[in-house]
Amino acid sequence: ENPRDRIGDSHLHGWTSITETLSRKVTHRDPTMRACCGKHDGAHQHQPVIVHVAGEIPPQWRLASTGDAALDQHMHRRRVAALGKLAELRERYPRGESALTQAQCAYTSDATLVRFLEARDGDVGKASEMLATSLAWRAEHLDGREHVCPACRANPNAHCFIPIGTDDRGWQMIYSSGARAMDKSSISSVVHMSATLEQIFNDGAKPGKIVWIIDMHGFGWRDFDMSMASTVVPMFSNQYPERMGQIVILDPPFFLKAVWEGLVAMLDPVTRRKIVMLRADKFEYLKTHCTTDAQLDFLDATLSKECKRRVQASRVVS
């Protein structure tokens, strides 16, 4: 019996159903951070792995390791450059600026300014222009609106882009499966993803990154939408810069290899280095980064029995 067959589709789609499922398993210290299983009674804490590279960065701004030393060094240099220009960019977006709406004032936190500076390698002019464009986009699509996917409100099985808690680096893990999503529209998917990110990061102002786990089990041509490259990629690049910590692709089908390589070629070099494709080695990744029993209970729906058993056994030993 495949564990995936034991859990009904209703538990694998939409924000509401999975939030209800995880809330019965996780102790909520922070409503946006599902970080610890209740059975540990708060003692089960995981500290992020911190990158130590030459260059002064205050502790609160230090970066978690991606596992790629060259990428870590590059991200460190961008963080140093961004922090060096933060005060200058802040002059263009002063706190309490009357020209900004309440939502825009909240969004332009130090964490937000640093992300946009990093995306433009510390160039204040380019970062300011990028942020102004993003603020206009948010005013049109997000500000003053409820962060709920309308497609999933009408049909809980419309999308499958589900937060499952933080990993050992403190990054928000999001599980997705194109095969399980009934709504294949790229535009609709962008709306759902944006609503989810807004919920996780407190209307976008909160610092943090995501790990996007893309489950390719059951994925076929009917699930493939070429327009995803022209909708999802720009959304992350332009509206949510530096949110992507890692993209983890589980068991990519070989027949999509050529198409996938074409899509990857459209990404910038830094984002390409954040992509990890896993097959048999997915066990080691999950063993390293999953932090709660709630996450493993959820992944029971996506992993083989053997992989699930090995993950559980390793955690008992550790």
Phi, psi and omega in degrees: 000132178276126180305331180295332182281345184275342182255122183298153181303331183298338179272357185245009182228143170079159183288315191296311186296317183286328176298318178296321180295312183289330182294339178279351185244345190238139173279126184265104173279322181227131185299341179259359183234102178267085195252348187212135179289136185302330184293343178273352176054041175085351184276345186272080184249142179237127179266137179299148174281121186261138177278128176245100180234152181305137182124135187277123175226127177302149184308320184290348181251003182293154187257144173280150183286140175273348185092356179244109187300317180295318178294320178301316180295319179297315180294325177297314180298321179293323179294316179300315181296319181295316180295327179292338182252003184300314182298323180293318178290326179297328177299332179276341178228066183295149179296136180077015180300124184292337180287344180262149175284170179300318180295321180290323176298319180293322183290325184278054175287169176301321180298320179293314180299320179296319179300316181290326175294319178298319181296337179244026173052039175081005178280109186296318180299313180291321179295319179296318179296318179296317181293320179299319178295320179292321178298321178294320178296318180293321179298325181282325190248337191235314190301131178077007181248154176286133182274073180226136179287119181296326179294320180285333175295321179282326182215105182303343180266010185296315184230163176223087181215090199239120174293133180236019177106181183268153175266189185290348177266357184086006179277145179283121179271131178234121179267135176222153178213112178295328181293330182274344182280128179278330178269112184264002183291131180292323179296315179297322179296321179297318179299316180295313180300316180298316179299320180294315180296323179295322178293316183294317189254029171054062182062029174085352186275338186283141177289162176138166180230168177241156167247113182268107179267113182255109181273117183263007177299131178077002183285132180222183182300328181295339181267356187265128179232109183299334181290350177304323182295329183265001179240305184291314182300310177298325180299311179294317184292318188265326185256335181230054182297143177062021173275335186277110175276319182197148173243117183248118183253118182267123174050060178296135181289141183294329184290346178259009186302311183296318180296316181297319179299325177294320179292317181299325180297339180280347182276156176288157185304323181294315180296322179300323181288345179275354182273130178236124177256126185235139172236258180295333183277005179296332178301313181297322180296311182294322178300323183284318193254335178292142186239348184226156174294329179298319178297315180293324177298320178292315182291351172303335180278349186240343184256160174290161179301319184294317180295318179299316181297319181293322179296313181297317182297320181295325182287329177293318180295318183284000000 
